[in-house]
Amino acid sequence: MESRQAHRKNEHLSLATKYYQQAHAGHPFDQVRLIHTALPEEAVDEVDISTELAPGLKIPVPFYIEAMTGGSKQAMKVNRQLARLAAKYQLPMASGSVSVALNEPACRDSFRVIREENPTGIVLANISASASEEEARAAIELLNADALELHLNAAQELIMPEGDRSFHWLDNIQHLVQVLDVPVIVKEVGFGMNKTDVSRLANAGVTSINVSGRGGTNFAMIENRRNNQQDFAEIANWGQTTPEALLEAHVAKSDAHIIASGGITSPLDVVKAGVLGASAVGVAGYFLNILIKEGPDALDKVLVDWLGSIPRIITLLGVESFSGLQWAEYVLSPDLQNYAKQRRLL
Ligand SMILES: Cc1cc2nc3c(=O)[nH]c(=O)nc-3n(C[C@H](O)[C@H](O)[C@H](O)COP(=O)(O)O)c2cc1C
């Protein structure tokens, strides 16, 4: 018999796959069009797709497997399959929130498997932004992690009957950034950030910020399905989409690396995120869906396709590297332009 926490982790996996397709109307990245050049003056094998997750933390590929799971038998199987692919294609991979493992030693192996399957790759440990210094250090140690992700999930917690109701995070984040010896990435979980959030995090010393916006996995919907006490369906569309959050981050003009995640479902989305200023791109729900519904071989094939397509699309923009995408040209749909104008982002 698995614990209550393990049951919750299994529910997240099953609801995240059940509702992934119907989570949102429309695909937010369709609101961004890239401008083709007929004269690329570039060759595919000259394109450099390496980038950085955080200052000094180099990665060979611009996308990675974003935080999902750990804490149950099913989570262990998912983590093992994802970690094998991460090792094969040199993709960084984040664990799901490690807090359950700190409280329940029996489930630690479901996280450790990420490092065991990928001894030399880049592994990120994930924990709440409210974690103490001791918990943060234990999370890093459990995975021998190269970086720590601190998640901001106020909307998710508020929908959960057993969730937190108090969210004073900034001082703790500032402290953790100062004392930890690995890079700290602060991330949302699919509701996006606004320009003030990005400025406040950067001013607190955070050098890598994942705006993780709306458009893919929808934790408002997932937690609402788990909540039998109160119906929060009205906030099913809460938050900034990932393109909106990237435009918000852009005007914050911080020196922090900006990471995109939330609704990334194709190599073109990865490139569009780079054009909107992302230095790396996390993918969670889309990869999980393929893994659970079609198996690891199907996900393997998707990863090969993405790795082949990204340099070709970058070539079509006449750009020589993923990090050079920020100079590529684009236009926004009327809706997104309207958002940007009202928010004074243009
Ligand atoms: C099943 C599942 C579990 C998740 N658990 C965590 C978590 O423990 N910590 C975290 O920071 N984000 C978690 N996330 C959020 C993702 O890391 C990501 O920010 C969000 O899903 C948006 O990306 P996507 O649209 O590609 O799924 C989870 C996502 C999924 C699908």
The ligand as a Tripos MOL2 file, in Angstrom:
@<TRIPOS>MOLECULE
LIG
   31    33     1     0     0
SMALL
NO_CHARGES

@<TRIPOS>ATOM
      1 C1          2.6480   15.4120  -13.7040 C.3       1 LIG1
      2 C2          3.3210   16.7280  -13.4660 C.ar      1 LIG1
      3 C3          3.8710   16.9750  -12.2290 C.ar      1 LIG1
      4 C4          4.5450   18.1970  -11.9820 C.ar      1 LIG1
      5 N1          5.1770   18.3860  -10.7760 N.ar      1 LIG1
      6 C5          5.9590   19.4880  -10.6060 C.ar      1 LIG1
      7 C6          6.7700   19.6360   -9.4450 C.ar      1 LIG1
      8 O1          6.8140   18.7680   -8.5730 O.2       1 LIG1
      9 N2          7.5170   20.7750   -9.3160 N.ar      1 LIG1
     10 C7          7.4980   21.7520  -10.2820 C.ar      1 LIG1
     11 O2          8.2120   22.7590  -10.1720 O.2       1 LIG1
     12 N3          6.7320   21.6400  -11.3900 N.ar      1 LIG1
     13 C8          5.9790   20.5330  -11.5720 C.ar      1 LIG1
     14 N4          5.2440   20.4080  -12.7300 N.ar      1 LIG1
     15 C9          5.1420   21.5730  -13.6340 C.3       1 LIG1
     16 C10         6.1060   21.5130  -14.8060 C.3       1 LIG1
     17 O3          7.4500   21.4670  -14.3880 O.3       1 LIG1
     18 C11         5.8980   22.7140  -15.7570 C.3       1 LIG1
     19 O4          6.2660   23.9020  -15.1010 O.3       1 LIG1
     20 C12         4.4310   22.8350  -16.2040 C.3       1 LIG1
     21 O5          3.8670   21.5550  -16.3420 O.3       1 LIG1
     22 C13         4.2930   23.5570  -17.5320 C.3       1 LIG1
     23 O6          4.9510   22.8660  -18.5750 O.3       1 LIG1
     24 P1          4.1890   21.9130  -19.6250 P.3       1 LIG1
     25 O7          3.0490   22.6880  -20.1870 O.co2     1 LIG1
     26 O8          5.2380   21.5310  -20.6240 O.co2     1 LIG1
     27 O9          3.6910   20.7010  -18.8560 O.co2     1 LIG1
     28 C14         4.5910   19.1900  -12.9920 C.ar      1 LIG1
     29 C15         4.0210   18.9140  -14.2550 C.ar      1 LIG1
     30 C16         3.4070   17.7020  -14.4990 C.ar      1 LIG1
     31 C17         2.8580   17.4270  -15.8640 C.3       1 LIG1
@<TRIPOS>BOND
     1     1     2 1
     2     2     3 ar
     3     2    30 ar
     4     3     4 ar
     5     4     5 ar
     6     4    28 ar
     7     5     6 ar
     8     6     7 ar
     9     6    13 1
    10     7     8 2
    11     7     9 ar
    12     9    10 ar
    13    10    11 2
    14    10    12 ar
    15    12    13 ar
    16    13    14 ar
    17    14    15 1
    18    14    28 ar
    19    15    16 1
    20    16    17 1
    21    16    18 1
    22    18    19 1
    23    18    20 1
    24    20    21 1
    25    20    22 1
    26    22    23 1
    27    23    24 1
    28    24    25 2
    29    24    26 1
    30    24    27 1
    31    28    29 ar
    32    29    30 ar
    33    30    31 1
@<TRIPOS>SUBSTRUCTURE
     1 LIG1         1 GROUP 0 **** ****
